[in-house]
Structure formats: C-alpha cells, structure tokens
Amino acid sequence: MSAVTQVAPVGARLRLPKVPPLTALAGVFLVVVAACALFPGFAPQDPAAINAAESLQGPSGAHPLGTDQLGRDTLSRLVAGARTSLLGPLVLGLGVTAISTVLAVAAGWFGGRTDAVISRIIDFFYSVPALLVAIVVAGVTGGGFGITLVVLIVFGLPMHVRNLRAAVMERAHLPFMEAAVTLGLPTWRVVLTHLVPTIVPNVVAVFFVTFTYGVVELSSLSFLGLGVPPGAPDWGRMVADNRAAVFTDVWAVAAPAVAIVLLAVSANLIGEHVQRTHEQSRKER
Amino acid sequence: MTVATAPQGSARRALAPGLLRYVVVRVVSAVCVMFAVSIVVFLFIHAAPGGPEHAIGGELATEEQLESIRQRYGFDRPLPEQYLQFLGGILHGDFGESIIQKTPVATLIGETVKVTLPLLAFTWILAMGAGLALGILTASRPGSRLDRFSLGMTTLGASTPAFVVGTFLAWLFGVQLGWFPALGAGEGGLDTVRHLVLPAATAAIVLLAVTTRITRVRVGQILEEDQATFARARGLGRWWTLKHVVLRNAGVQLVTLSGSVVVSLFTGLILVERVFNLPGIGSLMVDAIHDRDMPVIQGVTFCVALLVVTVNLVVDLVCMAIDPRLRARLETNR
C-alpha cells in the first residue's frame, strides 16, 4: 500500500474518502462469511447430526440459533452452508465479469462486424429471464450445480456487456488512447495497458452487481430444490426445508433467510460504495 | 432503448413504408423465434438422461416396456418426422399427456392458469401502479426524505429473494397477525381474493424496487429538460406537466418496463406459488421437474416462451404506436 501511495498520489486520494459505517459493517460481514467458507470447522456442532428429540427448538445455550425440524443445530448449518452460498455467487460474479469485459472490449474497440455480431447475440438474450432458463435446464438435464451456474452466467451477460461496451466506446476516443494508436503500439498493448485500466471501476461494479444477483438467484433455485444436492447445508435449502416452521418456531427459517439477505445487501452496499468513490474521483479530476 | 431528443417528427397518418417494414420484420421474427423454441422444446425429451424412453418409462422400466413406449410415441422413427408430429400437436394445442397424472398437459396448464393469471394481473397492477406513483413522486422531489427512503428500499429489494419476502409476509400477516390466509388458493370469489393478497404483495414488493428506480431515473431526466422548465415557466399546473410532458416523453420506457415486469413476474411467481402452496403454473412446473414429467415440462416451457415472445412483440409495436419520434427515425434510417 505505502509504495502505491508514493508512486501515485492520485491513486492514494481514491482510497481516502471515509467509508460509511454501514458499508464497513457489510465488509465485516463478508469477511466473516468468507472465514466460515474457508474453515467449516468453526461450526460448534456437527451440522448433519440429527436429533429428533430436539427438533424446532428456540435459541438456547446449547443451540444459540435453535434447531431445525430434524433437530440439527441451526448455527452449525449456517456456518457449513457458507461455502456453497458464497462460492456460487463468487463463481457467477467472476465468470460474468470476465466474459462480459472481453466481449465488451471486443465489440466496443474493434467495432464493425465484431460489434454487430456480438450486439445481435446480446440483444437476443436480453429479453430472456435467466432464472427461468436455469429452472428449465435443471428440469431437462436433471440439474447439477455446475450446469446451473453456466446457464446463469450466459444469461446474466447481456446487460453488462451493453453497459461496458458503452463505457469502452466512450473511452476509445480519448486523446491518450488515440496517441497510443498513433504511436503504433500493438493492439494488445493499447487494449491491455491503456483501455482496460480506464474501465476497471465499471468492471468492479459489474462484479458486485452480479454477485448480488447470484446470491438471490442461486438461493431461489435451492429453495425450489434445484441446484445444490438434497441434504447439503445451503441457506436457500434451509429456508425451504423448514418452511413449515413459520407456524411454530420461526428461528430455523429466519436465520438462513436473514443470512441470505445480509450477504446480498452487503455485496450491494460495497458495490455502490465503489461506484460512488469512483464518480467522486472523476469529478475531482 | 434510447430515445433521441430530436425535434418532434410530424405524426404520420398512413402506414409509412419504413413502419410497415418494421412491423412485418418484427412479426416474422417473432414467429421464427417460436419455431426455434419449438425445436428446442422438442429436443428436451431427447436430451433427458437415459434417452426419451427412460424419460417416459422411468429408470426402472423393463426392456418390453421401453419397446412399447418406443412404438407408442414413435421414438423409433426419424427425428424430423417426430418433430413434425410434435409441431402438429402444438399447433392444435396438444402437448401430449402427463406421465404422472395421466391427463393431457393442455388440461393441466388450463387448470393452473386459472390460479396464475389472476395473480399475475393483480401483481402487475400493484407493481406498476405503486412503482409509477413512487417513481414520479421521488423524481419531483429529489433528495427528499421519501427519495432517500425509497433508494434504501430499492437496494434492499434488489437483494432480497422473493421467497424470503414471501416467507416473512406469511409469518407476519398470516401467522402473527392473522389478517390474511398464509397458504392455499381459496374457495373462489372473495375468498380467492383474500388468498391472493399476500402472494401478490410478495411478488409486487420484489418488483417495486425495479419499477420505482426506472421510473424515477427517466422522469427525473425529463423534468430537467427545457420543455419541463418551460411548462413550469408558463405557469402550467403540476398535472398538466405530468400528463403532457412527462408521461408523453417517458411513454416508451414505461411501456417497455411494464412488459419486462410481466416477463420477470413469471419467474417470481414460480417462487411465490411455492411459498404460498398455490396450485398455479409455477407449481406445476416445479413438481414436473421433481417428478421428471417431461411432457409437462415441455408444455409449460413452450407456453411461457410464447408469452415472453408475445409480450416483447406487443411492447415493441406499442412503443412505435405511441412515440412519433421512433416512427420518424424509421423513415430517415432507411
């Protein structure tokens, strides 16, 4: 960090704006979830241990968040479920971000026929709801986490390719860009070292937006019983399995539901923060 | 879709050649898309693990059963011939027979649509009405408390899955307060309406985030344009400006929005029907997936695709009908 400060004072100014407390809390929550995903050993009890005698109990000393219908410890299942609940949106976010950046740069920078082909395909996919296709594909192929992710990535692309393409086209005619082309730099160098760095904030924003959608869509699929295999401790699945508990003891449903919303809201808040700081720094320049 | 802020083109009475070509191209391409969809849907049964015989007979079917299935459904004939038969069925509204329930798929869809359609209409009115009202209100008072509150709510709304909202509403208003029934579709009449309140509210709340934000952004843009300032300078009232400046200009975006609301509602309703145990088309689909009931999956997919394509087509044509600037561009771009 300090090296960066010395070399690029402008970059240092980017990091200076104070982080709002809510955004800081969101960051802390993401770190906690990431820690749970990396070290499932944090779970105080065996997340799969069934104890019918203790089903649907409220919070107690032994079970801080109560138990589910099969008497499994809710807190332990939350910790164990952090992995799939985080990994899915993460893969989705990275996949969409990487592919949409490549497509957007290709369409926006090279223009012409490349742009026409990419834009037509994107237009076609635009009006198709991703989650619906994921549900149908799961129904036809018998499901599976991998294929669901692929569908959500492909159908999650259009909006972001469009936005990033617009950003690329906006930057493509800036003076330093034209200077680089005039100097005769090879295309890959102009694109990688001059063009791509200017759209990094947009790309980061795409990641956080898709991550949020990933949390919402993947947990929705788990809730429908598609995606993660049965029995796996996944947050969406936990809500579905304990749905009947809203009539008796609400903790087994509320805990995973709140965890899902917190995860999505946290990613959303951080994404918006990144965008805001970027806009501010652009105005200052 | 962007709208040029070019000078208003004169409205053309007769169907201009550019417009006619646009309408024909849009309708033809919609029909082509539906043909493509029918091919994909037809191939579903062949893409199923274990092949089409197992998809119908189940994994434990004996060789004789498989053989009789092959003959009955014609899986031993060449693919194009099978497809033509499938297409012929679809054109007559025949999607085959459910494997589990042994009833025609068309009948099942007809029954479930009776539950889904009122819910869809109810939700659409709620989401569009409230979204428009909130969007216009917040756009005319940017930075107000209501504006900041609705911005926070849209962030929350975009991050909350429909099934979480539904479970929460079912718990709060269904179980804790007991105002509305939390499960089931009701016995008809007023009872059905009471049963639809919570499901419709759930789907509408999730969509409200989108409808409010889009309305807010577009109306805000228009209110900053010279024509809005000029209307205000002429001393014209708030309602006049809203009707003649804001709604006329935002029409295209709002129509597009209302179309995409219908499309995304279909996904939302699958979740909502699950939460509230409603026997609608979404529940039919999810049950069919779990039972691996392929003809039902095919039928529902085709019907939903038909709806999506039709809505998109209607939206495009309505946009052309209400905005003379788009029509004028068609003529100049030729």
Interface residues (C-beta under 8 A of the other chain):
Chain A: S127 V128 P129 L131 L132 I135 V136 A138 G139 V140 T141 G142 G143 T212 V215 V216 E217 S219 S220 F223 L224 G225 L226 G236 V239 A240 R243 V246 F247 V250 V253 A257 I260 V261 A264 V265 A267 N268 L269 E272
Chain B: F44 A47 A48 P49 T155 L156 A158 S159 T160 P161 A162 F163 V164 T167 F168 A170 W171 G174 V175 A182 S260 V263 S264 F266 T267 I270 L271 R274 V275 M285 V286 A288 I289 H290 R292 M294 I297 T301 V304 V308 N312
